[in-house]
Amino acid sequence: MDYYSVREIEGKQAHDPLFTHKMSNNKSSSSLRRCVCVRGPVIVGAGPSGLAVAACLKEKGLQSVLLERSNCIASLWQLKTYDRLRLHLPKQFCELPLMGFPCDFPTYPTKQQFICYLVSYAERYGIKPRFNETVKEAEFDSTLGFWRVRSESKTGTTTEYVCQWLVVATGENAEAVMPKIEGAEEFGGPIKHTSLYKSGEELRGKKVLVVGCGNSGMEVCLDLCNHNASPSLVVRDAVHVLPREVLGKSTFGLSMWLLKWLPIRLVDRFLLVVSWLLLGDTARLGLVRPGVGPLQLKNLSGKTPVLDVGTLSKIKSGHIQVCPGVKRLKHRTVEFVDGTTQNFDAIIFATGYKSNVPSWLQEGDMFCEEDGFPRRPFPNSWKGENGLYAVGFTKRGILGASMDAKRIAQDIEQCRKSEAKQSTAFTRSLWQQQSNS
Ligand SMILES: Cc1cc2nc3c(=O)[nH]c(=O)nc-3n(C[C@H](O)[C@H](O)[C@H](O)COP(=O)(O)OP(=O)(O)OC[C@H]3O[C@@H](n4cnc5c(N)ncnc54)[C@H](O)[C@@H]3O)c2cc1C
């Protein structure tokens, strides 16, 4: 790892009035133990995005320090996803830069296969994240011209990393979103987020309410059916459900191909006709389509269409019931907004995730305080000021993250090269001055 743990720097900084002043203003100064000066970038988050940046940098001969709050790479995939999960998109759209999936992987790799791919990726590029280090604060020190990144380990050790470049790779899914529902404490049965759901096995024979009809909510319902539970799905908003494949071709791949020739409006129309032919009128099942087409909606709001993996046929056959929004909970009972009530044994919230960037990054320009996403939309979301970068905030999954990662590594490499040129020119002029005098 290309950093030097600088006791020496700590010593120098102790005599730097500016530095000591800053530290004494810092609430957690008493717990600060180490200061590490990093030559390359610091990357926060060792998910697919962070790994992709580290690998692209490594390929250019640049080292980085990768900080990860959990004890493994790709913690979302390893620790917070259900067992039956497969990639939603075909593997060619989920590859990280520089290394493809093994040829013998299926079109839609399983979660375990995807994790194996990521582990081999990290091994191939010698990426060794510093695990169990949660970044609590990061701020650009305009006097020093460096970023100060403060992390806390599980044992309570605080480390400050000082670096020229900071890459935010904490993901769009950093924290689970759990809506507050009146009466939740009265319910009495298990209530959990999909990030804690593993398999329908644990709910066999139970009546389960799944709140949220995105890809996860739909798939969890199917999993519950397959384990002989009785799921009901809360559908509050309009949603586009598309077949995962059309005539053996992935709907996503087909859409990307059509977009090369046709305007988005026409591709949307094509998708809606095909969906109607293959899935029927979803509104009759309680899944009303939004007024805007699926691709346009994705572009406007980031809302991903649901790719059906078999849930619709379970709704058609009555194995999954569709319900309106939840009004309040009582003991083992759910009251819906239309006034009806039903008994349930458990509730699963498939209500998504949110970015956690505003909780730790002290910066007002690049990231929006409200949603923790870069203010500038794709494809310009990856670069901020003062050596700040964002990877994986494009609402375009791993494909978007890979594009970001390549651009970031290229930008840092260019910056390094132009700095090297400047310092060579500076040294040359010093030599010249010396030889002239
Ligand atoms: C169920 C599900 C299925 C999906 N399927 C697909 C798919 O098929 N194809 C696709 O392209 N995308 C899919 N996605 C989207 C997917 O989340 C991303 O494509 C991918 O995981 C994003 O990688 P990431 O590295 O940006 O974020 P993450 O995978 O979330 O990784 C971020 C990492 O940052 C760490 N972290 C967060 N905060 C801190 C902090 N303060 N300090 C230190 N570390 C921190 C986290 O622990 C985590 O390990 C899916 C998402 C979900 C939830």
The ligand as an SDF file (V2000), in Angstrom:
LIG
                    3D

 53 58  0  0  0  0  0  0  0  0999 V2000
  -30.8410   -6.1970   -4.7970 C   0  0  0  0  0  0  0  0  0  0  0  0
  -30.0190   -5.4180   -5.7740 C   0  0  0  0  0  0  0  0  0  0  0  0
  -29.7530   -5.9480   -7.0400 C   0  0  0  0  0  0  0  0  0  0  0  0
  -28.9970   -5.2200   -7.9670 C   0  0  0  0  0  0  0  0  0  0  0  0
  -28.7410   -5.7580   -9.1960 N   0  0  0  0  0  0  0  0  0  0  0  0
  -27.9860   -5.0650  -10.0870 C   0  0  0  0  0  0  0  0  0  0  0  0
  -27.6690   -5.6160  -11.3650 C   0  0  0  0  0  0  0  0  0  0  0  0
  -28.0850   -6.7030  -11.7210 O   0  0  0  0  0  0  0  0  0  0  0  0
  -26.9060   -4.8770  -12.2080 N   0  0  0  0  0  0  0  0  0  0  0  0
  -26.4180   -3.6480  -11.8560 C   0  0  0  0  0  0  0  0  0  0  0  0
  -25.7190   -3.0370  -12.6600 O   0  0  0  0  0  0  0  0  0  0  0  0
  -26.7090   -3.1140  -10.6480 N   0  0  0  0  0  0  0  0  0  0  0  0
  -27.4750   -3.7850   -9.7690 C   0  0  0  0  0  0  0  0  0  0  0  0
  -27.7690   -3.2270   -8.5410 N   0  0  0  0  0  0  0  0  0  0  0  0
  -27.2840   -1.9170   -8.2130 C   0  0  0  0  0  0  0  0  0  0  0  0
  -26.0340   -2.1680   -7.3830 C   0  0  0  0  0  0  0  0  0  0  0  0
  -26.1950   -1.6680   -6.0920 O   0  0  0  0  0  0  0  0  0  0  0  0
  -24.8550   -1.5560   -7.9270 C   0  0  0  0  0  0  0  0  0  0  0  0
  -24.7360   -1.7380   -9.2990 O   0  0  0  0  0  0  0  0  0  0  0  0
  -23.5390   -1.9130   -7.2310 C   0  0  0  0  0  0  0  0  0  0  0  0
  -23.5740   -2.6690   -6.0370 O   0  0  0  0  0  0  0  0  0  0  0  0
  -23.0470   -0.5570   -6.9100 C   0  0  0  0  0  0  0  0  0  0  0  0
  -21.7660   -0.6560   -6.4360 O   0  0  0  0  0  0  0  0  0  0  0  0
  -21.1540    0.5100   -5.5390 P   0  0  0  0  0  0  0  0  0  0  0  0
  -19.7700    0.0800   -5.2610 O   0  0  0  0  0  0  0  0  0  0  0  0
  -21.3940    1.8090   -6.1940 O   0  0  0  0  0  0  0  0  0  0  0  0
  -22.0480    0.5260   -4.2310 O   0  0  0  0  0  0  0  0  0  0  0  0
  -22.1260   -0.6190   -3.0770 P   0  0  0  0  0  0  0  0  0  0  0  0
  -22.1450   -1.9750   -3.6910 O   0  0  0  0  0  0  0  0  0  0  0  0
  -23.2760   -0.2260   -2.2220 O   0  0  0  0  0  0  0  0  0  0  0  0
  -20.7630   -0.4250   -2.3040 O   0  0  0  0  0  0  0  0  0  0  0  0
  -20.4840    0.6950   -1.5040 C   0  0  0  0  0  0  0  0  0  0  0  0
  -19.5420    0.2920   -0.3850 C   0  0  0  0  0  0  0  0  0  0  0  0
  -19.2300    1.4490    0.3810 O   0  0  0  0  0  0  0  0  0  0  0  0
  -19.1970    1.1040    1.7490 C   0  0  0  0  0  0  0  0  0  0  0  0
  -19.4320    2.3190    2.5570 N   0  0  0  0  0  0  0  0  0  0  0  0
  -20.5590    3.0640    2.6310 C   0  0  0  0  0  0  0  0  0  0  0  0
  -20.3790    4.1150    3.4530 N   0  0  0  0  0  0  0  0  0  0  0  0
  -19.1010    4.0460    3.9040 C   0  0  0  0  0  0  0  0  0  0  0  0
  -18.3170    4.8590    4.7730 C   0  0  0  0  0  0  0  0  0  0  0  0
  -18.8100    5.9640    5.3290 N   0  0  0  0  0  0  0  0  0  0  0  0
  -17.0360    4.4860    5.0220 N   0  0  0  0  0  0  0  0  0  0  0  0
  -16.5010    3.3820    4.4470 C   0  0  0  0  0  0  0  0  0  0  0  0
  -17.2060    2.5710    3.6120 N   0  0  0  0  0  0  0  0  0  0  0  0
  -18.4860    2.9000    3.3410 C   0  0  0  0  0  0  0  0  0  0  0  0
  -20.2930    0.0670    1.8880 C   0  0  0  0  0  0  0  0  0  0  0  0
  -20.1220   -0.7310    3.0370 O   0  0  0  0  0  0  0  0  0  0  0  0
  -20.1690   -0.6950    0.5740 C   0  0  0  0  0  0  0  0  0  0  0  0
  -19.3250   -1.8270    0.7060 O   0  0  0  0  0  0  0  0  0  0  0  0
  -28.5130   -3.9450   -7.6080 C   0  0  0  0  0  0  0  0  0  0  0  0
  -28.7820   -3.4330   -6.3230 C   0  0  0  0  0  0  0  0  0  0  0  0
  -29.5110   -4.1550   -5.4200 C   0  0  0  0  0  0  0  0  0  0  0  0
  -29.7940   -3.5730   -4.0560 C   0  0  0  0  0  0  0  0  0  0  0  0
  1  2  1  0
  2  3  1  0
  2 52  2  0
  3  4  2  0
  4  5  1  0
  4 50  1  0
  5  6  2  0
  6  7  1  0
  6 13  1  0
  7  8  2  0
  7  9  1  0
  9 10  1  0
 10 11  2  0
 10 12  1  0
 12 13  2  0
 13 14  1  0
 14 15  1  0
 14 50  1  0
 15 16  1  0
 16 17  1  0
 16 18  1  0
 18 19  1  0
 18 20  1  0
 20 21  1  0
 20 22  1  0
 22 23  1  0
 23 24  1  0
 24 25  2  0
 24 26  1  0
 24 27  1  0
 27 28  1  0
 28 29  2  0
 28 30  1  0
 28 31  1  0
 31 32  1  0
 32 33  1  0
 33 34  1  0
 33 48  1  0
 34 35  1  0
 35 36  1  0
 35 46  1  0
 36 37  1  0
 36 45  1  0
 37 38  2  0
 38 39  1  0
 39 40  1  0
 39 45  2  0
 40 41  1  0
 40 42  2  0
 42 43  1  0
 43 44  2  0
 44 45  1  0
 46 47  1  0
 46 48  1  0
 48 49  1  0
 50 51  2  0
 51 52  1  0
 52 53  1  0
M  END
$$$$
